[in-house]
Amino acid sequence: MTSAHTSRSRLFFLGRLWFVVALCSLTHGESTPALQNHPSHPGLPVRAVSLGGWLVIEGWILPSLFDGIINEDLMVIESDAMALYILAADADVVSSVRQDGSSLQFRSLARNANLTAARGGGAAVVAVPDSQLNASYGTFKVWRIDETTFNFRVFNRQFVSVGGDGSVVATAAAPGAAETFKIVRNAGDKNRVRIRAPNGRFLQVKRDYSVVADHGESTSWSEDDPSVFAMTNVGDMHGEFQICNGYGTAKAAPVLRNHWNTFIVEEDFKFIASNGLNAVRIPVGWWIASDPNPPAPFVGGSLDALDKAFKWAEKYKLWVIIDLHAAPGSQNGYEHSASRDGSQEWGTNDTSIAQTVQVIDFLASRYAASPSLLAMGLMNEPMAPGVTLDSLVKYYKAGYAAARRHTTKAYVVMSTRLAGDSGELLSFFGGGLPGAVIDVHYYVFNNTFTNMTARQNIDFIENNYAADLRGLTTRNGPLSFVGEWVAVWNVQNATKAEYQRLAQVQMEVYGRATFGWAYWTLKNVNNYWSMEWMIKNGYISLKRH
């Protein structure tokens, strides 16, 4: 059996190789694809639905997946942070597992001051009063190591360490023995804690607001004890990394296998095909290319589920759009890109780009012969400015060439950058990439829409989004694709008729995209986010569109 380390090394090597080959192929004009940039394909325009939360976990879509990780007494500080090993006041173990990515803050009760990484990292950990607190510097992201150890990562991506003299600093580029901690909790107040350092002593805040790990054991939880802190969780994550690392590989494997086998089934494809849709957009993660032995903490098996999806698609005459939702290192820092702690690290070097190209090569090679393959999505929602335009274009060139090595029929979908200009990629396409598709996502629930009425939301879609879509739909440019939208907004107490109108207007406007659109998502515990629920309950009808 291939080890996770070997799998990762092989993936890196092949990725670098295909990165070079792909760029050379594109540069030297190796076999021009026959596809043209017009909607002549029988599958266009697509009316698709995304199978979100299936092969790439998003906890908000089905929160019950995480029920076995966190005990009921810890739900108050439910986190995406790492698994914290919690000790009770009498030193008995309170079994608990915290998830990677939780953002924790610690306030010294005795000094009325907050732990913070000076300068955001690269210096000492100190305590400061509220008036001097930079919230970002005073937030510690948790990494779970195993059931008894964890690390704290600070704003500048360094890790908290304890020196031989008990000094507490945030200077480590990577975690090791000196960066492991435990949390001791008050049995009567789970948010009142002590932090046990790797030297066995506890962190305390001195009168001069310095922080040292030199406090001994204590049974007192009084507010005048300088080793007692109030702990607050200010953010969490529930993605693929959290579920795999939270359960541990052995326990995560059966949980995810059951999820893959039950969340999306053949009957769903039948439902999709019989309700006016003609395609499915399937998010996948980069680790699928190493199946069945992906790098830790990921679990093998999603590739088999994707194989089944193609068989069902062929049976019910549906097209498939494979969408790389999670790239190595995370292209946007969100849980749906499998970020460990909210950091965005994809594209900072050629290694992650090359590895991602290899994933595209793997998927294109595996499914090129399927009559249901419609398109390969190179990356979902890269975030600006963390993903630079230069690195994204470099990847899109290589990813396009990698896909074209195996298929001249499938379209290649390239997403615009979140927080970027939706038209910034148009010059890159330049009519020289046959079968290219530009992917934009339109939602109406961010801060722009906070105080809008139902009518104002509709007007924004019919005017602003329609104009943006027209700008992307050029004669000799790529096809346009509204890869995500949903009938969800900030309008309070909206009627069913208003929701129906919201869905209808979006289908009409986004139906002008030359490649088509895809609803997010098929199933969701939040009803309006579930196209299945919206169709079954009469909010959406596609047969007239």
C-alpha positions in Angstrom: 0.0 0.0 0.0 1.4 3.4 -0.9 1.9 5.7 2.0 0.4 9.2 2.1 3.9 10.7 2.0 4.8 8.7 -1.1 1.5 9.7 -2.7 2.2 13.4 -2.1 5.7 13.2 -3.4 4.6 11.4 -6.5 1.8 14.0 -7.0 4.3 16.9 -6.7 6.7 15.2 -9.2 4.1 14.5 -11.8 2.6 18.0 -11.2 5.9 19.7 -12.0 6.3 17.5 -15.1 2.9 18.1 -16.5 3.2 21.9 -15.7 6.2 22.0 -18.0 4.7 19.8 -20.7 1.4 21.7 -20.6 3.0 25.1 -21.0 5.2 23.9 -23.8 2.1 22.4 -25.6 0.3 25.6 -25.4 3.2 27.7 -26.4 4.2 25.6 -29.4 0.7 25.1 -30.7 0.4 21.4 -30.3 -2.8 20.2 -32.2 -5.4 23.0 -32.2 -8.7 21.8 -30.7 -11.7 21.6 -33.0 -14.1 23.3 -30.6 -15.2 26.8 -31.4 -16.4 29.5 -29.0 -20.0 29.4 -29.9 -22.9 27.5 -28.3 -23.3 24.9 -31.0 -22.9 22.0 -28.6 -26.2 20.0 -28.1 -25.8 20.4 -24.3 -25.8 24.2 -24.5 -26.9 26.3 -22.9 -26.8 24.2 -19.7 -29.4 24.4 -17.0 -27.4 22.7 -14.3 -27.4 22.2 -10.6 -24.3 21.8 -8.4 -23.9 18.7 -6.2 -22.4 20.8 -3.4 -21.4 19.3 -0.1 -21.0 15.8 -1.6 -17.4 15.1 -2.7 -16.1 18.3 -1.0 -17.6 18.8 2.4 -19.2 22.0 3.5 -20.6 21.6 7.0 -23.3 24.2 6.7 -25.0 22.1 3.9 -25.3 19.1 6.2 -24.2 20.0 9.8 -25.0 16.5 11.2 -21.8 15.2 9.5 -19.9 16.8 12.4 -22.0 15.5 15.2 -19.6 12.8 16.2 -16.6 15.1 16.5 -17.7 17.6 19.2 -19.3 16.6 22.5 -22.5 18.3 23.5 -20.9 20.2 26.4 -18.5 21.8 23.9 -21.0 23.0 21.4 -20.9 26.4 23.0 -17.4 26.8 21.6 -17.9 24.7 18.5 -15.0 25.5 16.2 -13.3 24.9 13.0 -10.2 25.2 14.8 -8.1 22.4 15.7 -8.9 19.7 18.0 -8.2 20.9 21.4 -7.5 18.3 24.1 -9.4 19.5 27.1 -8.5 18.7 30.7 -10.9 19.1 33.6 -10.1 21.1 36.7 -9.2 17.9 38.6 -7.0 16.8 35.7 -9.3 14.1 34.6 -9.7 14.0 30.8 -12.8 15.4 29.3 -12.8 13.8 25.9 -13.3 16.4 23.2 -12.2 17.0 19.7 -11.9 20.5 18.3 -11.6 21.2 14.6 -8.8 22.9 12.7 -9.4 26.5 11.9 -11.1 27.8 15.1 -10.2 31.3 15.9 -9.7 31.7 19.6 -9.1 34.7 21.8 -7.8 34.6 25.4 -8.4 37.3 28.1 -6.4 37.4 31.3 -9.0 37.9 34.1 -6.4 39.0 36.7 -4.8 41.6 34.4 -7.9 42.5 32.4 -5.8 42.2 29.2 -5.8 40.1 26.0 -3.2 37.8 24.7 -1.8 39.1 21.4 1.1 38.4 19.0 3.1 41.5 19.0 3.3 42.9 15.4 1.1 40.0 14.4 3.9 37.6 14.7 7.7 37.4 14.6 8.0 38.7 18.2 6.8 38.0 21.7 3.3 37.1 22.8 2.2 39.8 25.2 -1.0 41.0 26.9 -2.7 44.3 26.1 -5.8 46.2 27.3 -8.8 46.5 25.1 -7.8 50.0 24.0 -4.5 48.7 22.4 -5.9 45.4 21.0 -5.7 44.7 17.3 -8.3 41.9 17.0 -6.4 40.2 14.2 -3.2 40.0 16.3 -5.1 38.8 19.3 -6.7 35.9 17.5 -5.1 32.5 17.5 -6.0 29.8 14.9 -5.8 26.3 16.1 -4.2 23.3 14.4 -5.0 19.8 15.7 -2.1 17.4 15.9 -3.7 14.5 17.6 -6.2 13.9 20.4 -3.9 15.5 23.0 -1.9 18.2 21.3 -2.5 21.3 19.2 -0.7 24.4 17.9 -1.6 28.1 17.8 -1.0 30.0 14.5 -1.0 33.8 14.5 -1.8 36.5 12.0 1.5 36.4 10.2 1.3 32.6 9.9 3.9 31.9 12.5 3.3 29.5 15.4 3.4 30.2 19.1 6.5 28.6 20.9 7.9 28.4 24.4 11.6 28.8 24.9 13.8 27.1 27.5 13.4 30.0 29.8 9.6 30.0 29.6 9.4 32.9 27.2 6.4 32.8 24.9 6.9 34.0 21.3 5.3 33.7 17.9 8.3 33.1 15.6 8.2 29.5 14.4 7.6 29.0 10.7 6.4 25.4 11.3 5.1 23.7 14.4 7.1 21.2 16.4 7.5 20.0 20.0 8.0 23.5 21.3 4.7 24.6 19.8 2.4 22.1 21.3 -0.2 23.1 24.0 -3.1 21.8 26.0 -6.1 23.6 27.4 -7.2 22.9 31.0 -10.8 23.9 31.5 -12.8 24.7 34.6 -15.4 22.0 35.0 -18.0 24.6 36.0 -17.2 27.1 33.2 -15.9 25.5 30.0 -14.7 28.9 28.7 -12.5 29.6 31.8 -9.2 27.9 30.9 -5.5 27.5 31.6 -3.0 26.9 28.8 -0.4 24.2 29.5 2.9 24.8 27.7 5.2 22.0 26.4 7.5 22.6 29.4 4.6 21.4 31.7 4.0 24.8 33.2 1.1 27.2 32.6 1.0 30.5 30.7 0.5 33.5 33.0 0.4 37.3 32.5 2.8 39.2 34.7 2.2 42.6 36.2 4.2 44.2 33.4 1.9 42.4 30.8 4.6 40.0 29.7 3.5 36.4 29.1 5.6 33.5 30.3 5.1 29.8 30.8 6.2 29.4 34.4 3.1 29.0 36.5 2.7 25.8 38.5 -0.3 23.6 39.2 -3.2 25.4 40.9 -6.7 24.4 42.0 -7.9 28.0 42.1 -10.0 29.4 39.3 -10.4 32.8 40.9 -10.2 35.9 38.7 -7.1 37.1 40.5 -5.1 34.1 39.3 -2.8 35.3 36.5 -2.8 31.9 34.8 -6.6 31.9 34.3 -8.1 33.1 31.0 -11.5 33.6 29.5 -11.5 31.8 26.1 -13.7 33.0 23.3 -14.2 31.3 19.9 -14.7 34.0 17.3 -14.8 31.9 14.2 -14.9 28.4 13.0 -14.7 26.2 9.9 -16.5 23.0 8.8 -14.9 21.7 5.7 -13.1 18.6 4.3 -10.0 19.2 6.3 -11.9 19.7 9.5 -14.0 16.5 9.2 -11.1 14.3 8.2 -8.7 15.6 10.9 -11.4 16.0 13.5 -12.5 12.4 13.3 -9.1 11.0 12.4 -8.6 9.0 9.2 -9.9 5.7 10.7 -13.2 7.2 11.9 -13.6 9.7 9.1 -13.4 6.9 6.4 -16.8 5.2 7.3 -18.4 8.6 8.0 -17.5 9.9 4.5 -18.2 6.6 2.8 -21.7 6.6 4.2 -22.1 10.2 3.2 -21.0 9.6 -0.4 -23.3 6.6 -0.7 -26.4 8.3 0.7 -26.3 12.0 0.2 -26.4 11.8 -3.7 -27.8 8.6 -5.2 -29.0 7.5 -8.6 -32.5 8.6 -7.9 -31.3 12.2 -7.6 -30.0 12.0 -11.2 -33.4 10.8 -12.3 -35.0 13.7 -10.5 -32.7 16.2 -12.1 -33.3 14.9 -15.6 -37.1 14.8 -15.1 -37.3 18.4 -13.9 -36.0 20.4 -16.8 -32.3 20.3 -15.9 -29.7 18.9 -18.4 -26.4 18.9 -16.4 -24.7 18.5 -13.0 -21.8 20.5 -11.8 -19.8 18.3 -9.4 -17.2 19.9 -7.1 -14.1 17.8 -6.3 -11.0 18.3 -4.3 -7.4 18.1 -5.4 -6.8 14.9 -3.2 -9.1 12.9 -5.6 -6.1 12.5 -7.9 -4.3 10.5 -5.2 -7.3 8.2 -4.5 -7.4 5.7 -2.9 -4.5 6.9 -0.7 -4.6 10.7 -0.6 -2.3 12.7 1.7 -3.3 13.0 5.3 -5.8 13.8 6.6 -7.9 13.2 3.6 -9.8 10.0 3.0 -9.9 7.9 -0.1 -13.1 7.0 -1.9 -14.5 10.1 -3.5 -13.1 8.9 -6.9 -15.4 5.9 -6.9 -18.3 8.1 -6.1 -17.4 10.3 -9.1 -17.2 7.3 -11.3 -20.7 6.3 -10.3 -21.9 9.9 -11.0 -20.7 9.5 -14.6 -22.5 6.2 -15.0 -25.8 7.8 -13.7 -25.3 10.8 -15.9 -25.0 8.6 -19.0 -28.1 6.6 -18.0 -30.2 9.7 -17.6 -28.6 11.7 -20.4 -27.2 14.4 -18.3 -24.0 16.4 -18.9 -21.3 16.6 -16.3 -19.2 19.6 -15.4 -16.3 18.6 -13.1 -15.3 21.6 -11.0 -12.1 21.7 -9.0 -13.5 23.3 -5.9 -10.4 22.8 -3.6 -6.9 23.4 -4.8 -3.8 22.5 -2.8 -3.1 25.2 -0.2 -6.6 26.7 -0.7 -7.3 29.3 -3.4 -9.6 31.4 -1.2 -9.2 30.4 2.4 -12.8 29.1 2.7 -13.9 25.8 4.1 -15.2 24.8 0.7 -11.6 24.9 -0.6 -10.5 22.6 2.3 -8.4 25.3 4.0 -7.0 24.1 7.3 -7.3 27.4 9.2 -8.6 30.1 6.8 -5.2 30.7 5.2 -5.0 31.1 1.4 -1.7 29.7 0.2 -2.4 28.4 -3.4 -0.3 30.0 -6.1 2.4 31.5 -3.9 4.9 29.2 -5.7 5.0 27.1 -8.8 4.7 23.9 -6.8 1.1 24.4 -5.9 0.3 25.4 -9.5 2.1 22.4 -10.9 0.3 20.1 -8.5 -3.0 21.5 -9.6 -2.3 21.1 -13.2 -1.5 17.4 -12.5 -5.0 17.0 -10.9 -6.6 18.4 -14.1 -4.5 16.1 -16.2 -5.6 13.1 -14.1 -9.3 14.0 -14.3 -9.3 14.8 -18.0 -7.5 11.6 -18.7 -9.9 9.5 -16.7 -13.2 11.0 -18.1 -12.3 12.2 -21.6 -13.9 9.1 -23.2 -17.2 9.5 -21.3 -20.0 10.7 -23.5 -21.3 12.7 -20.5 -18.3 14.9 -19.9 -19.2 18.4 -20.9 -16.6 20.6 -19.2 -13.6 20.7 -16.9 -13.6 23.5 -14.3 -10.0 24.5 -13.6 -10.7 26.2 -10.3 -13.6 27.5 -8.2 -13.5 31.1 -6.9 -9.9 32.1 -6.6 -9.7 35.1 -4.3 -8.0 38.4 -5.0 -5.5 39.7 -4.1 -4.1 36.5 -2.5 -4.3 34.8 -5.9 -2.6 37.3 -8.2 -3.8 37.7 -11.8 -0.3 36.6 -13.0 -0.3 33.3 -11.1 -3.9 32.6 -12.1 -3.2 33.2 -15.8 -0.1 31.0 -15.6 -2.2 28.2 -14.1 -5.1 28.6 -16.5 -2.7 28.4 -19.5 -1.2 25.2 -18.2 -4.5 23.7 -17.0 -6.1 24.4 -20.3 -3.2 22.7 -22.1 -3.4 19.7 -19.8 -7.1 19.2 -20.4 -6.5 19.5 -24.2 -4.0 16.7 -24.1 -6.9 14.3 -23.5 -9.9 15.9 -25.0 -10.7 18.4 -27.8 -14.4 18.1 -27.1 -14.8 19.1 -23.5 -15.1 22.8 -22.6 -12.6 24.3 -20.2 -14.2 26.5 -17.5 -12.1 29.3 -15.9 -13.5 31.2 -12.9 -13.1 34.9 -12.3 -11.5 36.0 -9.1 -13.6 36.9 -6.1 -13.0 40.6 -5.2 -11.5 41.0 -8.7 -12.7 42.7 -11.9 -15.0 40.2 -13.6 -13.7 41.3 -17.0 -10.0 41.1 -16.2 -9.5 37.7 -17.9 -11.0 38.6 -21.2 -7.7 39.8 -22.7 -6.2 36.4 -21.7 -8.7 34.5 -23.7 -8.3 36.7 -26.8 -10.2 34.2 -29.0 -7.2 31.8 -29.1 -8.5 29.2 -26.7 -11.3 27.2 -28.4 -13.8 25.8 -26.0 -12.9 28.2 -23.2 -15.6 29.3 -20.8 -15.5 32.2 -18.3 -17.3 31.5 -15.0 -18.9 34.2 -12.9 -21.0 33.7 -9.7 -23.9 36.1 -9.0 -25.5 36.2 -5.5 -27.8 38.8 -3.9 -27.2 38.4 -0.2 -23.9 40.2 0.5 -23.7 43.6 2.1 -24.6 45.4 -1.1 -28.1 44.0 -0.7 -28.6 44.4 3.1 -31.3 47.1 3.0 -32.8 46.4 -0.4 -36.4 45.7 -1.0 -37.6 42.7 -3.1 -38.1 45.1 -6.1 -34.6 46.6 -5.7 -33.1 43.1 -5.7 -34.9 42.3 -8.9 -33.8 45.6 -10.5 -30.2 44.9 -9.6 -30.3 41.5 -11.3 -32.1 42.8 -14.4 -29.8 45.8 -14.7 -26.4 45.4 -13.0 -25.9 41.7 -13.3 -27.4 41.7 -16.8 -24.9 44.4 -17.9 -22.0 42.6 -16.3 -22.9 39.4 -18.1 -23.2 41.3 -21.4 -19.7 42.6 -20.9 -18.4 39.1 -20.5 -20.2 37.7 -23.6 -18.1 38.9 -26.5 -18.2 37.8 -30.1 -14.9 36.0 -30.3 -14.2 35.6 -26.7 -15.0 32.7 -24.3 -18.5 31.5 -23.6 -20.1 32.9 -20.5 -21.3 30.8 -17.6 -23.1 31.8 -14.4 -21.6 29.0 -12.5 -23.4 29.7 -9.2 -26.6 31.5 -8.2 -29.4 30.8 -5.8 -32.8 32.1 -4.9 -31.7 33.5 -1.5 -31.7 37.1 -0.5 -31.8 39.4 2.6 -35.4 40.3 2.1 -37.2 39.5 5.4 -40.6 37.8 5.4 -40.7 37.5 1.6 -43.7 35.8 0.2 -43.7 32.6 -1.9 -44.6 34.7 -5.0 -41.6 37.0 -4.3 -39.3 34.0 -4.1 -40.8 32.6 -7.3 -40.1 35.9 -9.0 -36.6 36.0 -7.7 -35.9 32.6 -9.2 -37.6 33.3 -12.4 -35.8 36.6 -13.1 -32.5 35.0 -12.4 -33.2 32.1 -14.8 -34.2 34.6 -17.5 -31.2 36.9 -17.1 -28.6 34.1 -16.5 -30.1 32.1 -19.3 -28.5 34.7 -21.7 -25.1 33.3 -20.7 -23.9 31.5 -23.8 -22.7 28.5 -21.8 -25.6 28.5 -19.4 -26.0 28.5 -15.6 -25.8 26.3 -12.5 -27.9 26.6 -9.3 -26.1 26.2 -6.0 -27.0 23.5 -4.8 -29.2 20.4 -5.2 -29.5 19.5 -1.5 -29.2 21.7 1.6 -30.7 21.7 5.1 -31.5 25.4 4.4 -34.5 25.1 2.2 -34.0 27.9 -0.3 -30.5 26.8 -1.0 -31.8 23.4 -2.0 -33.0 23.2 -5.6 -34.6 19.9 -4.9 -36.8 21.5 -2.2 -37.5 24.6 -4.3 -38.7 22.4 -7.2 -40.8 20.0 -5.0 -42.4 22.9 -3.2 -43.3 24.9 -6.3 -40.8 27.7 -6.0 -38.9 26.8 -9.2 -40.2 25.4 -12.4 -37.7 24.9 -15.2 -39.9 23.2 -17.8 -41.0 26.6 -19.2 -37.5 27.9 -19.5 
